[in-house]
Amino acid sequence: MITGVKEGMKVLVIHNMHKKGSSSGDDQVFKSESQLIERYGNNEVITYTVTNDTFNEGNIFTKLKLTFGMFWSFDNYKKVKDIIKKENPDIIHIHTFFPLLSPSILYAVKRCHKKVICTLHDTRLVCPCAASIRNGELCNKCQDGKYLRIFKYKCFKNSRVMSLALAMIFKYHRIRKSFYKQIDRYICLNSEQMSLLEKTGYDKKKMIKKYNFVEEDFNREEVDFDSLKKEYKLPERYVVFYGRIGEEKGIKVLVKAWNKINDIPLVVMGSGPWEEAFKKWADKKENVHYLGYMKRDNCMSIVEHGEFVVFPSIWYEGCAMVVLETESMGKPLIATDVGFASEAIVDGKNGYKFKMKDDKEMAEKVRLLWNDEEHIKEMSKYARKDFEEKYTARDNYNQLMKIYEEVLAE
């Protein structure tokens, strides 16, 4: 129990999962935050989820039906309405509604005269494709609502058909002002995200910033690091990159930076669409150790024994779990100066920032920190202190309950 915070709420939490067993950031936040609400207060959480597996594993008729449902899902509209009528929750918290839940669930909630809070894990309300990237560059041109350019540039999954469908869905709901009128509070994950929303016409008074949190559930006793070190032939000192092996995570930047570095070991963990090409490159570099996908505890152990973490992401990143997890381990970061990382890192205190896609500056910052072990120790202390002040579960619970109370009082 936490003092000063109202308890005994009934909360309906809704989310469109990427796939079963997904480790995607928004899926993990949905799970951990739902558990948090119940654990720290005398609250009851009801969850309603769908998974994209239904679409991915369906036949052509199922896929066609679900595609039309992305405009307006009558099935999910009815189910959400039925849950609200049966359970009578105090408040509804939506994480991700796209693609299968559809914006229809917003109307289901409002027609039951309930308040809606939505956590924005990406930039989908600004860029329907959610990443604000086109051809490897940041792009927010669709702020003006002219979504046919999505079709023109095949922005969504490099398909004109799918891009046209996406453009039509968001144009329809922009005309209806679904995202402007049917949501009572937008939980934003960083200041840059709030600025983008405001420029797109969203009400600043409805926005509030709340960072994610991470549970300190890394079980050190279950991991034998010496065995891991021996199995993967890890060096005594090394730098870490872990995460999705894909364009938006800055893999090209990482490769270009390490092409300039031959004497500093890099340990890379993760999987993704570019992993085959990345592995071919890594195999040619004596100082790059690509371990592929790793179980969480093993991954965290390797991070903990590293010198620092590099994070060259080329998109906004809501509230990157890599940053939070790294700080929880008391490790500095070298990261792109954009999105969440730009406000999470205090240059020279808990890491260094470099200009987005500037592999030369990244390599310089890596070498600068690598060669100053005393500074690494100082940064490590600051990183852990920063984590304790901003990203703990208890503090996050307090913030979330305060948001609920404020919205219910309006």
C-alpha positions in Angstrom: 0.0 0.0 0.0 1.2 3.5 -0.9 0.1 6.4 1.2 -1.5 9.5 -0.4 -2.9 7.6 -3.3 -6.5 6.4 -3.7 -6.9 2.7 -3.9 -9.7 0.3 -4.6 -10.2 1.2 -8.3 -11.5 -1.2 -10.9 -9.5 -0.6 -14.2 -10.2 -2.1 -17.6 -6.9 -2.3 -19.5 -7.0 -2.9 -23.3 -4.2 -3.8 -25.6 -3.5 -5.2 -29.1 -0.6 -7.6 -28.7 1.9 -8.1 -31.4 2.1 -11.8 -31.0 2.0 -14.5 -28.3 5.1 -14.4 -26.1 6.1 -11.0 -27.6 8.9 -9.1 -26.0 8.0 -5.9 -27.8 8.1 -2.8 -25.6 4.4 -1.9 -25.6 3.5 -5.5 -24.9 5.8 -5.7 -21.9 4.6 -2.4 -20.5 1.0 -3.5 -20.8 1.8 -6.7 -18.8 4.0 -5.1 -16.2 1.8 -2.0 -15.7 -1.4 -4.2 -15.3 0.4 -6.2 -12.6 1.7 -3.1 -11.0 -1.9 -1.6 -10.5 -3.0 -4.7 -8.6 0.2 -5.2 -6.7 0.6 -1.8 -5.1 -3.0 -1.1 -4.3 -6.3 -2.7 -3.4 -7.2 -2.4 -7.1 -8.8 -4.8 -9.5 -7.6 -5.1 -13.1 -9.6 -6.5 -16.0 -7.8 -7.0 -19.2 -9.0 -7.4 -22.7 -6.5 -8.3 -25.4 -6.3 -9.4 -29.0 -3.2 -10.6 -30.8 -2.0 -10.1 -34.4 -1.5 -13.9 -34.6 -5.2 -14.0 -35.5 -4.5 -12.1 -38.7 -1.1 -13.6 -39.4 -2.3 -17.2 -39.1 -5.7 -16.7 -40.7 -6.8 -17.8 -44.2 -7.6 -15.3 -46.9 -11.2 -14.8 -45.8 -10.2 -14.2 -42.2 -7.6 -11.7 -43.3 -10.1 -9.9 -45.6 -12.6 -9.7 -42.7 -10.0 -8.4 -40.2 -8.7 -5.8 -42.7 -12.2 -4.3 -43.0 -12.4 -4.5 -39.2 -9.4 -2.2 -39.0 -11.8 0.7 -40.0 -14.4 -0.3 -37.4 -14.4 -3.6 -35.6 -18.0 -4.4 -34.7 -16.8 -7.5 -32.9 -14.4 -5.7 -30.5 -16.8 -2.7 -30.2 -19.5 -5.1 -28.8 -17.1 -7.1 -26.6 -15.7 -4.0 -25.0 -19.1 -2.6 -24.4 -20.3 -5.9 -22.9 -17.3 -6.0 -20.5 -18.0 -2.4 -19.4 -21.7 -3.1 -18.8 -20.9 -6.3 -16.8 -17.8 -5.1 -14.8 -18.6 -1.4 -14.5 -14.9 -0.3 -14.3 -14.0 3.1 -12.9 -11.7 3.9 -15.8 -10.5 2.4 -19.1 -6.8 2.4 -20.0 -5.9 1.6 -23.6 -2.3 0.9 -24.7 -2.4 -0.1 -28.4 -5.6 -0.3 -30.5 -4.1 -0.9 -34.0 -4.6 -2.9 -36.1 -7.3 -5.3 -34.9 -9.0 -3.6 -32.0 -9.6 -0.5 -34.2 -10.7 3.0 -33.1 -14.3 1.5 -32.6 -13.3 0.6 -29.0 -12.9 4.3 -28.2 -16.5 4.9 -29.1 -17.6 1.8 -27.2 -16.1 3.3 -24.0 -17.5 6.8 -24.5 -21.0 5.5 -25.3 -20.8 3.7 -21.9 -20.1 7.2 -20.4 -16.6 6.1 -19.2 -13.3 7.9 -19.2 -10.5 6.9 -21.7 -6.8 7.1 -21.0 -4.4 6.1 -23.8 -0.7 5.5 -23.5 1.0 6.4 -26.7 3.9 4.0 -27.2 4.8 5.4 -30.6 4.0 8.2 -33.0 0.9 6.6 -34.7 -1.4 9.6 -34.0 1.1 11.7 -35.9 2.4 9.1 -38.5 -0.1 6.3 -39.2 2.8 3.9 -39.8 3.8 4.6 -36.2 7.6 5.0 -36.7 7.9 8.4 -38.4 10.5 7.1 -40.7 10.7 7.0 -44.5 13.7 5.8 -46.4 15.8 5.8 -43.2 14.9 9.5 -42.4 12.6 11.0 -39.8 9.3 12.0 -41.5 6.2 13.7 -40.0 4.7 15.1 -43.2 1.4 13.4 -42.5 0.8 15.8 -39.6 -1.3 17.7 -42.2 -3.7 14.8 -42.7 -2.9 14.2 -46.4 -2.5 10.5 -45.9 -2.4 9.6 -49.6 1.3 10.1 -49.5 1.4 6.9 -47.5 0.1 5.2 -50.7 2.4 7.2 -52.9 5.6 6.1 -51.0 4.4 2.6 -50.0 5.2 3.6 -46.4 3.3 0.7 -44.8 5.1 -2.6 -45.2 6.3 -1.5 -48.7 2.9 -2.3 -50.1 0.6 0.0 -52.1 -2.5 -2.0 -51.2 -1.8 -2.0 -47.5 -0.6 1.6 -47.5 -3.9 2.6 -49.2 -5.9 0.8 -46.6 -4.0 2.4 -43.8 -4.3 5.9 -45.4 -8.1 5.4 -45.7 -8.5 4.2 -42.1 -6.7 7.2 -40.7 -8.4 9.7 -43.1 -11.8 8.4 -42.0 -11.0 8.7 -38.3 -9.3 12.1 -38.8 -12.5 13.4 -40.4 -14.5 11.9 -37.5 -11.9 13.4 -35.1 -11.9 10.0 -33.3 -8.4 10.4 -31.7 -9.1 14.1 -30.8 -12.5 13.8 -29.2 -12.8 10.2 -27.9 -9.7 10.2 -25.6 -9.6 12.0 -22.3 -5.9 11.8 -21.6 -2.9 11.0 -23.6 0.0 9.5 -21.6 3.1 10.6 -23.5 6.5 9.0 -22.9 8.7 12.0 -23.7 8.6 15.7 -24.4 9.4 15.4 -28.1 6.3 13.2 -28.5 4.2 15.8 -26.8 5.5 18.5 -29.2 4.7 16.4 -32.2 1.2 15.8 -31.0 0.6 19.5 -30.3 1.9 20.4 -33.9 -0.6 17.8 -35.2 -3.5 19.6 -33.5 -3.9 17.6 -30.3 -5.0 19.5 -27.1 -1.9 20.1 -25.0 -4.2 20.2 -21.9 -5.0 16.5 -22.5 -1.4 15.4 -22.5 0.7 14.3 -19.6 4.2 12.8 -19.5 4.9 9.6 -17.7 7.9 7.5 -18.2 7.8 3.7 -18.2 9.4 1.7 -15.5 11.3 -1.6 -15.2 11.0 -4.3 -12.6 14.3 -5.2 -11.0 13.6 -8.8 -11.5 16.9 -9.9 -12.9 17.8 -13.1 -11.0 21.5 -13.0 -10.6 21.6 -16.2 -8.7 20.2 -18.1 -11.6 22.9 -16.9 -14.0 26.5 -18.2 -14.0 28.3 -15.4 -15.8 31.6 -17.2 -15.8 30.0 -20.0 -17.8 28.4 -17.5 -20.2 31.7 -15.8 -20.6 33.5 -19.0 -21.4 30.7 -20.3 -23.7 30.6 -17.2 -25.8 34.3 -16.4 -25.5 33.6 -12.9 -24.2 36.6 -10.6 -23.6 37.4 -9.0 -20.2 36.1 -5.6 -21.2 33.5 -4.9 -23.8 30.7 -2.6 -25.0 27.1 -3.8 -25.4 24.4 -3.3 -28.0 21.1 -5.2 -27.4 17.8 -5.0 -29.0 16.1 -5.5 -32.4 18.4 -6.0 -35.3 16.5 -3.6 -37.6 16.8 -0.3 -39.4 15.0 1.8 -36.8 17.4 0.7 -34.1 20.3 2.3 -36.0 22.1 -1.0 -37.0 23.6 0.7 -40.1 25.0 3.4 -37.8 26.4 0.8 -35.4 28.1 -1.0 -38.3 29.6 2.2 -39.7 30.9 3.3 -36.3 32.5 -0.1 -35.6 34.1 -0.1 -39.1 36.1 2.8 -37.6 36.9 0.8 -34.4 39.1 -2.3 -34.5 40.4 -2.4 -30.9 37.2 -2.1 -28.8 35.2 -5.3 -28.3 31.4 -5.1 -29.1 28.9 -7.7 -27.8 25.6 -7.6 -29.7 22.4 -9.4 -28.6 19.1 -9.5 -30.4 17.3 -10.7 -33.4 15.3 -9.0 -36.2 14.9 -8.6 -40.0 18.6 -7.6 -40.6 20.2 -10.3 -38.4 21.4 -12.4 -41.3 23.3 -9.5 -43.0 24.5 -8.3 -39.6 25.9 -11.7 -38.7 27.9 -11.9 -42.0 29.4 -8.5 -41.2 30.1 -9.5 -37.5 31.8 -12.7 -38.6 34.4 -10.6 -40.5 35.1 -8.4 -37.4 37.4 -9.9 -34.8 36.2 -7.4 -32.2 32.5 -8.0 -32.7 30.7 -10.8 -30.9 27.2 -11.4 -32.2 25.3 -13.7 -29.8 21.8 -13.6 -31.4 18.7 -13.8 -29.3 19.4 -14.3 -25.6 17.2 -15.1 -22.6 16.5 -12.1 -20.5 18.5 -13.1 -17.4 21.5 -14.0 -19.5 21.2 -10.8 -21.5 21.0 -8.7 -18.4 24.0 -10.5 -16.9 26.1 -9.7 -20.0 25.0 -6.0 -19.8 25.8 -5.8 -16.2 29.4 -7.0 -16.8 29.9 -4.8 -19.7 31.5 -1.3 -19.6 28.6 0.6 -21.2 25.7 0.3 -23.7 25.4 1.9 -27.2 22.0 2.9 -28.5 22.1 4.4 -32.0 18.3 4.4 -32.7 17.2 6.5 -35.6 13.6 7.1 -34.6 11.9 8.9 -31.7 11.6 5.9 -29.2 8.8 6.4 -26.8 10.5 5.5 -23.5 13.1 2.9 -24.6 13.3 0.0 -22.2 17.0 -0.4 -23.1 17.7 2.9 -21.5 15.8 2.1 -18.3 17.3 -1.4 -18.0 20.8 -0.1 -18.6 20.4 2.5 -15.9 18.9 0.0 -13.5 22.2 -2.0 -13.9 24.2 1.2 -13.2 25.6 1.4 -16.7 26.2 4.5 -18.8 24.9 4.9 -22.4 26.1 6.4 -25.6 22.9 7.2 -27.6 21.3 9.2 -30.4 20.3 12.7 -29.4 16.7 12.3 -30.5 13.4 11.3 -28.8 13.5 9.8 -25.3 17.3 9.4 -25.2 17.8 13.2 -25.7 16.1 13.9 -22.4 17.1 10.8 -20.5 20.9 11.3 -20.9 22.7 14.2 -19.3 25.8 14.6 -21.4 28.9 13.6 -19.4 26.9 12.5 -16.4 25.1 9.2 -17.3 26.5 8.9 -20.8 27.1 10.8 -24.0 24.8 11.8 -26.9 25.7 12.1 -30.5 23.8 13.5 -33.6 21.5 11.0 -35.2 23.2 8.8 -37.8 26.5 10.5 -37.2 28.7 7.3 -37.0 31.9 9.3 -36.8 30.8 11.2 -33.7 29.4 7.9 -32.2 32.8 6.2 -32.7 34.6 9.2 -31.1 32.3 9.1 -28.1 32.8 5.4 -27.7 36.6 5.8 -27.7 36.4 8.8 -25.4 34.5 6.8 -22.7 36.3 3.5 -23.3 39.6 5.1 -22.5 38.4 6.7 -19.2 37.6 3.9 -16.7 37.3 6.3 -13.8 34.7 8.3 -15.7 32.8 5.1 -16.5 32.6 4.4 -12.7 31.4 7.9 -12.0 28.7 7.7 -14.8 27.7 4.3 -13.4 26.8 5.8 -10.1 24.9 8.7 -11.7 23.0 6.3 -13.9 21.8 4.2 -11.0 20.8 7.3 -9.1 18.9 8.6 -12.1 17.0 5.2 -12.3 16.0 5.3 -8.7 14.7 8.9 -9.1 12.7 8.3 -12.3 12.0 4.8 -13.3 11.0 2.7 -10.3 7.8 0.7 -10.1 6.5 2.4 -6.9 7.0 5.9 -8.3 5.3 4.9 -11.5 2.3 3.5 -9.6 1.9 6.8 -7.8 2.0 8.8 -11.1 -0.5 6.5 -12.7 -3.0 6.6 -9.9 -2.7 10.4 -9.8 -3.5 10.5 -13.6 -6.6 8.2 -13.0 -7.8 10.4 -10.2 -7.4 13.6 -12.1 -9.3 12.3 -15.1 -12.1 10.9 -13.0 -12.5 14.2 -11.3 -13.0 16.2 -14.5 
